[in-house]
Amino acid sequence: MAVGVFDLFTVGIGPSSSHTVGPMRAGAVFAGELRDAGVLDSVASLRVDLYGSLAATGRGHGTMTATLLGLEGYDPAEILPDQVEERLASIAETGVLNLAGASGEGVEVTYAVEDMILHPLTVLPRHTNGMRFAVSDAQGNVLREATFFSVGGGFIVREGEEDAAREELEESKKELPLPFRTAAELLGRCQSKGLGISDIMFINERASRSEEEIREGLLHIWSVMEACVETSLKREGVLPGGLKVRRRAPDWLERLLKEDKDRNDPKYWQEWVNLIALAVNEENASGGRVVTAPTNGAAGIIPAVLYYALNYAPGMDRATQQDRDDVVVKFLLAAGAVGVLYKEQASISGAEVGCQGEVGSASSMAAAGLAEVMGGTPGQVENAAEIAMEHNLGLTCDPIGGLVQIPCIERNAIAAAKAINAAKMALWGDGTHRVSLDEVIVTMRETGKDMSHKYKETAMGGLAVNVVEC
């Protein structure tokens, strides 16, 4: 299907969309196929091979454990943190995996994290995030095997089906009332119809959902973002993984509530935005429930900027709940439209183009959403998205220890502020500007191609090797 807003904003678990959510989805697909093919009862052994970035930074990103949960049949959008802990503890204790067990029709196989075969220096042709599954019977005969690629944002592609997937995507676009692949096409749609960017996205979403379903779905996405923040603000201590990174959000909240008692002093807007971004990404780093927006590593940017829109945009002090809901829907639709452009023309995978594809695209999407709800014209909204990405070009993905903690957590807060500033700058202009969003997206893609492999989620360069882990 054509990429839509509900593909870019999905509920999952941390710490990584490409290294946690994607592998879990791939494992669940494979397990479901085994069940549907009726071969589960014949399975005696399982083999899992992880390649490239999945192998290089998989331990810090939770790839191995997420893959096990997927093979048990769990969906990242539905599994809760308590279930994650329960199942992983059971596998670790018994060394037994309940293949496709979440459906109630599983088969027990002796398998654990240490049984996975890692190939950190081997990159499969399609993408650096590759994984292969194979099951055999008691005689060693391979019953079924499959190779998947986690291509960013939780999206997965099966080897051998790339062309078919592209053809299906192109065919599905024909069903959209107002399809677009580039920002120029999107602006052309806005001009010819006299509509805003969020309106164009809304009309396209109606091709597969009712207006009520779209609205309820987007408000649900926002409610999960809010719940993520609330959960994070109640947690204290250090994040898992060994870096001993202390959670800051609870202490920051306590200080903010003392200094900004009514939570409406405009001089504290930056501190509140920082808090929201940090809270979301601290929860993501601990494997909590987050919204992939459009990736987990960049999950805090859009909720932080949307928080700003709901609390500091002009007129929001007099807004009704209906008004606030309208802002959420409009913001996410406009942000989603820009996200489509990155998926169509470039990549949102840190392992493919560096962090410019994750944090950069999220900052660009957030800037567009804010400019839209603050009354920007389509040209101003496109300009806001362009400014935000232009100043994230070349951003590397080099997390220390392969953990989505340093520099990822603070980077979300910085990128949220960039998005807000980009929107404000665009709104002070008339929408005309020298560099187009399309040109910046293509530049990001080409920069990602030119970027050294070690700076693309491999833990082989940058901070990952220049900072002592402990």
N, C-alpha and C positions, 0 to 999 in steps of 0.2 A: 504493500500500500504506500501511497505518497506520504512523506514525512509530515506529521501534523503536530499540533501543540502537545497532545497527550503522548507522543513519542519522545519529545524533548523534555517533558516534565513527568517523570515516573517515580513512584515510591519504591524504595529499595533499602538495603542496609549498607553501611560503610565497611571499609573506608574508601573504596574505589569503584567507579562505575565500570571501567574497562577491565579491572583486575579482580573485582569481587562480583558485581552484578552480572556482567557478561558471562564469566565462567560458570556462575550458578545457573544462568538461563541455559547455557549450552549443555551442562550436565543434566538439567531437567528435561530438555528436548530429547537427549539421547536415551535417558531412562524411560521416558514416555514411549519412544519408538520400540524399545525392547518389550515393554508391556503390551503394546498394541500388536506387535508381530508375534506374540505368543511364545517367545523364546526365553523368558525369564527363568522358567523351571530348569532349563538346560544349562544355565550359566554356572560355571564353576570357578572362574577367575576373571579378574578385571585388570586392565592396564591403562594407565593415564600418563601421557607424555606432555610436558609443558615446554614451550619454546620461546626464545627471545626474551622480551621484557617480562612476560609472565613468569618465566623461570628466574630471571635476574632479580626482580623485586617482589616476587610472589609472596614470600614469607611476610614481609612487612605490610603488604597490601591485602593479606587474608585470602590470597588466591586459592591456596590448597584447601583450606577449610570450606571456603565457599563452593568449590568444585564438589567436595564431598556432599555438602547439603543439596546441591543440585542433583547429583546422582541419586540421592535418596528421594528426589521428586519434589523438593520444596521450591516454591516460586519466590523470588526476592521481593516482590510487591506485597506478598501476603504473610510471609514468615515474620514472627515477632522476635525481638531480642531474647526473650526468655526461652523460646523454642530453640534458637540458635545455640545458646549456652547448654541447654539440656542435651541436644543431639550430639554436639561436639564432645561433650564430657563423656557421653556413652561410647562414642566411637574410640576416643582416646583410652578409655578404661578397658574396653573389651576387644578392640582391634577388629570389630565387625561392623561392616557397612550394610545397611538395609536398602539394597538397590531397588529404586522405585517404591520404597516403603510408604511414602507419604500418601499414596493412593490406596493403601490397604492391601495391595497385591504384591508386595515386595518379596525379594529373596535375599537371604543373608549371605554375604561374601566376606571372606577375610581380607580386610583392606584398611589402611590408615594413611595419614599424611606422609609418613616416611616411605611408603611404597611408591610414591609418585616419582617419575623419572624426569629430571630437569635437564634442559639443554639451553643454558643461558647464552651461549655463543652461536647458536644455530637459529637463523631467522628463516622461516618458511616464505616462499615467494609472495604470497598475497598480503601478509601483514606481520608485523613483529609480535603481535599477541596471538600466537597459535597454540592450539591444544588438540590432542588426538585421544580418542577413546577406543578401546577394543575389549570385547568380552569373548571368552573361549569356553568350550565345554570341558568335561573331565578328561577327554582324550587330547586336549590341546588344540582342537579345531576352532578356528576363529568363526564365531557365530555372526558377529556384526561389528563394524568399525566405522568411525566417522571423524573428520577433522573440521574444527570450527575456528573462526577468527573473531576475536572481540575487538571491534573496530572503533570503540569510543562511545561514551554515553550509555553503555549497557546494550548497544546494538551488537548483534552477532550475525555472521555470514558463514554458511557451510561451504567447504571446499567443493568445487565442481558445480556449484549452483550460482556462482557470481553473475554469469551472463543472464541466466533465467531470472535472477532477482532484479537485475537492472531492467530487463524487459518488462517484468511485472510492475516495477516502479513507474516506468514510462507510461505503461498502459493505464495505471491507476490515476496518473496525473490528468489523463484525458477526461476523467470523470469529474474533475474539479471545475467549478464554474469559472474561476478566475486563477488559473495556474500561473506560477512564476518560478523562475530559477535564479534570476539575478535581481539586484536592487533596481536596476534600470527598468526591468519588466514590472516589478512591483510598483514603482513610482508611476509607470505608464498606466497601470490598472487604476491607481488612485486618481490620476488626472482624468482618465476617460469616464470614470464612474462618479467622480466628485465625492470620493469616500476617503476615510483615513486608513492607515495601515492596519489597525486592529479590525476595522470593518471588513477589509479584504480577507483577512485570516478567518474571521468569524463566518463569512459566507462560504469559504472553502470547507470549514469544519462541518457545516450543515449538510455537506454531501454524505456524511457518514453518521451524524448524530443529530438529535433534535436540539432546538435552542435551549430547552430546559436541561438536557443532558450536558450540553457544553458548559452552561453556567454552573450547574451543580458540580460537575467534574473539576472545574477550575477553582471553585471555592473549596472543594475538598483538598486539592493540592495545597492551597494556602493554609488550610487548617492543619495539615500534616507539617508544614513548615513551622507554624506557630507552636505546635506540640513538640517539635524537635527542640526549639529554643527553650520552652518551659522545662522539658526533661533535663536538658543540659545545665540549666541554671540551678538545678537541685543537686547536681553531682559535684563532688569536690575530690581533691587528691591529685594523683598524677595519671597521665594517659598510659595505656598499656604499650608494651613493645620494647622497653628497656632504655629509652632516651631520657626517661624521668622528666618529661615535659609536664609542668604543673598546669592544671586547669585554672584559667584566669577569670572566666566569665562570672562565676558566683561572687568573687571578691569585687569585680568591677561593678556588678549590679548593686551590691551593698553600698559602695561608695557613691554611685550615681543617685541612688534613692535618698542619700543624705544631702547631696549637693543640689539635686534637681527634684525636690520633693513632689512637685505636681506633675513631673514628667512632661512639661510643655515649655520649658525655657529654651528658646531657639539657640542660645549660645552653646547648648550641649548636644546639638544634633549629631555632630561627628562622633561623640563618645557613644551615643546610643546606636548609631550605625555600626561602629566598631564592635560593640557588644554583641549585636545580633549576628554579625559575620563570625566572630570568634566562637560564640555559643554553638552555632550550627556546625562549624568545622571541628570543634572539640568533640561534639557528639558523633560526627562522621568518623573521626580518628579512632573512636572507641568502639566502632562497629555498630553504632546505633541506627535507628530508623530515620532516614532522611529522604528528601526529594532530590533526585538527580536533575540538576538544573544548569546546564545540560549534562554536566558530569558530577560525580561525587566530590572530586578534588576541588571543584569550584562551586559547591552547593550553597555556600553562605552568601554569595554576592547578590543574587536576585532577591532572596528574602530580606536582606539588609536594605537594599535600595527601595523595595516595595514598602518596607517599614517607614522609610523616610517619606515616601509619597503619601502614606496614610496619616502621617503625624506632622509633617512640616510643609507640605505643598499648600499653596494659597487656598483658603476657604475650607480646609479640612477640619478646622476647629468648630465649624458649624455644620459639619456633614452628618447626615442620618446614617443608620446602618445600611440602608439601601444604597446611599451614595458611596459608602465605603466598599460595599460589595461590587458596585459598578466599576470602581477604580481597580480593584483586584482583577476583575475579568478583562478589562481593557488593557491593563498593564501586561498581563501574561500573554494575551493574544498578540500584542505588538512585539513583545520580546520573542515570542515563538516564531513570528514571521521572520525576524532577523536570524533566529537560530536555523531556520530552514535554509537560508542563504549559505550559512557556513557548512551545513551538511551537504548541500548540493555542489558547492564550488571548491570546498577545501576539506577540512577535517576538524573534529573536536576531540581527537585522541592525542593525549600527551606523549604516548609512545610512538606516534607517527610524526607529529609536528612540534613537539615540545609544549610547554605550558601555555604558550600563546594560543594554542587551540582549545585549552580548557578555561583558564582564568581570563584570557583575552576575549574569547567568544562570549563568556558569561557577562563580562563587563560591558561588552558591546550590546548584548541583548538587554541588559538592565538599563543602560543609557537610553536605548530606544523606548523601552517601556515607560521610563520616567518622563521623557520628553512628550510622549503621547498623552499621558494623563494630565500633564501640565499645559495642555492645549497646543502643542506643537503641530505645525503643518507636516505633511508627509516628507517634504524636503528637509525640514528641521529635524525630524525624527531620524531620517537616514543620515544626516550630518552628525547627530549625536552618536549614533552607532559607529560611524567612521572614526570620529575623534577618539573614542574609547579604544578601539582596536589599534589605531595608528600608534598609540603610545603604550601598547603591549607587544608590539612586534619584536620578535627575537627572544621572547621570554623562554628560558630553559626549564626543563623538568628534571630537577636534581635533588629529590628528597633524601635527607640524611637517613641512612639505614633502610631505605626503601619504604619508610613510614610516611603516611600522609599527615605530617605534623610540622616539620621545619623544612622549608619555609612556607608550606602550604596554608597553614592556619592564618598567619598574619597576612599573607599574600591576598587572601580573600577580603580582608578589611581594607587593605590598600586599594584593591581593584574596585571595591564598592564606592569608595570616595572618588576614584577616577571617573566612574560612571556618572555620579551625581554632578561632578564638575563638567563632564562632557555634555550632559544634557543642558546644564545652565549656559554653557558657552554657545551651544547650538541655538538655544532659544533667544539669545541676544543677537543672533544673526537673522538673515531673511531666508535661510535655506540654501542659498547658493554658496558653493565652496569649490576650491581648486581640485582637491583629491576626492574621488568618488568612493563609496563603500565597496563597490565591486573591485576597484583597483586595489584597495587595501586587503580585501579577502584573498585575491589572487597573490598579492605580495606575501601574505602570511603563509599561504600554501607553498610558494616557492622558497621562502625562507626556511620553512620546515624541511623541505627536501635538501637544502644546502647545509642545514645544521648537522654538526657532528653527531654520530650515533650515541656517543657517551652522554649527550645532554638531553636524551629523549627517554626518560624513565628507565634507565638501566642501572642507576646507582654507581656509575663508573666515572662520573665527572662532576665538576662544580662543588657545591657544598657537600655533596655525598661523599667526596674523597678528601676534601680539604678541612673538614671539621671532625675532630675525634668524637666518636659516638658516646663514649662513657669515660 
